[in-house]
Amino acid sequence: MTTKTDPFTTAENPLGAVKGFWSTVTAAGLRDFNPGARASTGATQDNVSMWRLSDYTFGADHTSQIIVGVLGNGDWPGAAVRLSSAGGGQGYIAYVRKEINAISLYKLTAGTVGIAGNYLVNYGSLTLASGDTVELNVSGTTLTTNHNGTTLGTYTDNSYTTGQPGVAYEDGNVNASVITSWTGVDAVGGVNIPALVSYLNRRRRCC
C-alpha cells in the first residue's frame, strides 16, 4: 500500500508548476493559494488535477481523500478517482456542496460533469463544516463515498477502469471554498516509476 499526500503549502498556479506532483486533467486545473487549493480562475467550472503519472502510477483501485477548509455556497471542492486526460478529461468526483448540505458523486466526461443535477448519486441532509474529511474509494466497479469516516453509500459504474486519484473544484460562485490537504492511497501498490528506473540503472551497471 502506497500513500501520497499534499498539504498545499506551496503557491502554485497551476498545481504541479513548482512541486511537479500534479497534472491538469481538464482545460483548467487547480492552484495552490498557499495554503489551500482552489480553482485556477474565477467562474471556470470543472477544474480537475490528478497525481502526475511520471511521479507515481496508482493501480486501478485507490482512494482519494480531501480535508476542506472554508466552504462557500456554490463552490464545490471534490475528491476524485480514476482520473485521465483522455477525451478531454474523465473520472469520478465526490463534490462537497455546502449550499444543499450534500456530497454528490459525479462522472467527469469530456472535461465536464454537466448540469448541477446530473449526478450519479446524491447524499444529502449532511452537516458540512470546515475540517471535514471527504473520501472517495474505487474498487472494481464500486465507488464508495465517506464523510468524516462514515460511509454514505456505494454506487456501481463500469465506465472507467484505470486512472489516477486527484482533486477537483467546480467554481460556480466566488471561488471561496478551500481544500486544505489531499491524500491518495493505492490499494495494491502501483508502480513507482522513478524507483523502477533507478533499480534498472543499478542492475545495468552491475551486471
N, C-alpha and C positions, 0 to 999 in steps of 0.2 A: 504494500500500500504506500503510495506516494502522495505527499501534500505540498501544494504550492500556495503562497499567501502574498497579499499586497495590502499594506496598511494605508496606502495612498497618502504618503507624507512628502512626496517629491513633486513639485509642479511640473506637469507635462501636458502638452497640447499638440497632438492627441496622446492618449495613453500609449506608452511604448517609445515615445520620442526621446526619452532620457534613459530609462532602465532597459528598454528593449524587450520587456516581458509580454507586451500586448500587441495584437494585430487588429486592425479595423476590419469589421465584417460588412457593415453597411456603408453607404456613402459618407455618413458622419459617424465618427467614433465617439468615445467619451474622452474627457480630460480630467486631470487631477488639479483641483483648485488649491491644494496644499493647505490644510488637509481636505480630503473628501472628493470623490469622483462624481461628476455631473455631466450633463450634455455638453457637446462641444460648442454649440451656438444656440442662442435662444430661438424658440419656435421651430426647431428642427426635430422631427419625430424619428423614432426608431433608431436611436444611437446605440450601436452594439459593438463591443470589442471582445475578442477571445484571447485566451492564453496562446502566445506565439508558438507555432509548431516547431520552429527551429530551436527553441529552448527545451521543450518537453512535449512529447506526443502522448496524450491521455488515451487510455483504452476506451472502448465504446461505452462501458458502464462507469459512470462517475457522478460526483456530487459538486454542485456549485452553491456556496453559502455567502450571503452578504449580511453585514450589520448596517442598519440605517441610522442616520443622524436625524437632522431636521426633516420633517415630512410636510411638503406643501401640497395643497389641493390642486389636482390637475397634473402634477408631475409624478411620474411613475418610475422609481428605481426598481431594478429587477435582477434576479439570479437566472443565469442561462446555461443550458447544456446542449451538447451535440451541435455546437455552432460550426458553420462553414461559410466561406465566402462564395460558394458555388451558387450560380443562378442569381447573383446579386445579394446573397445573404440568406441563410436558413438556419433553423434550430428551434428550440423550445425556450420560453421565457416565463418565469413566475413574476409578474409585476405587482408591486405594492401600491394599492390605490386608496389613499387616505380619504379622498372625498366621498367614497362609498363604503369605507371600512371593510375592504375586501382585498384578497390576494387572488389574482386572476391568472390562469395558465393560458398562454397564447402560443400559437405556432407562427414562427417567422418564415415567410415565404417571399422570395424575390425581394428581400430587403424591407418588407413591411409586415405589420400584423393586421392591417386593415382597420376597419372602424372599431370604436371602443367596445361595442357589444359582440365583437367577433371572436370571443374567447372560446377555448376548448371546454373549460370548466371554471366556475366562479365560486370561491369560498368566501362567503360574506358573514356579516354580524360579528366581525372581529374588533378587538380593541388594539389599535395600532399606535405605537409611540416610538420616540427616539430611543435607540438602544436595542430595538427588536432585532432578532435574528430570523432571516428567511432563507430556507434551504430548498433546493430542487434537486432531486435524485433521479437518475435514469438507470434502469436495469432491464436489459432486453427491450421489450416494448412497453414497460411500465414506468410511468412518471409519478413520483411521489412528492407532494408538497408539504413542507413542515414550517410551522411558525413557533418560534421560541421553544423548540424541542418537541412540540406536539404535532402529530400527523393530522393534516387537514383532510387528506383523501388521496386517491390514486386515479390515474387516467391512463388508458391504453391507446397507443398510436404507433404505427409502424412506418411512418413517412421517412424518418431519418435514422440511419443505423450507425453512423460514425460522426465524429466531430469533437470539438474541444469545449471545455467549460468556459464561462466568462461572465460579463456584466452587461447590463442594458439600461437604457434610460429613455423613456418616452416623455418628451418635453411638450406639454400641452398648455402651459401657463406661464410661469415666470422663472423657470429653471431654479426652483427653490429647494427641492429635495436633495439629500446628500447620501452617498454610500460611503461609510467611514472605513470599511475594510472588506476584503474578499478572501475566501479560502476555497480552493479546489482540491478535491480528494479523488484519486484514481483507485478504483475498486481492486484492480489486479496488478497494477504496477506500471503499465505503459512502457514507453521506450524513452530513455534519457539519451537523446541524440549526441550531445557533447561528450558524455561519458563513454558512449559506444565508440565514437570516433577516436577518443583518447586511448581506449583499450586496444583498438585495431592498430593504431600507430605504434603502440608499445610492442605488440606482437610482431609487427613488420620489422622493427628494429632488432628485436632479439632473436628472430628465427630465420 
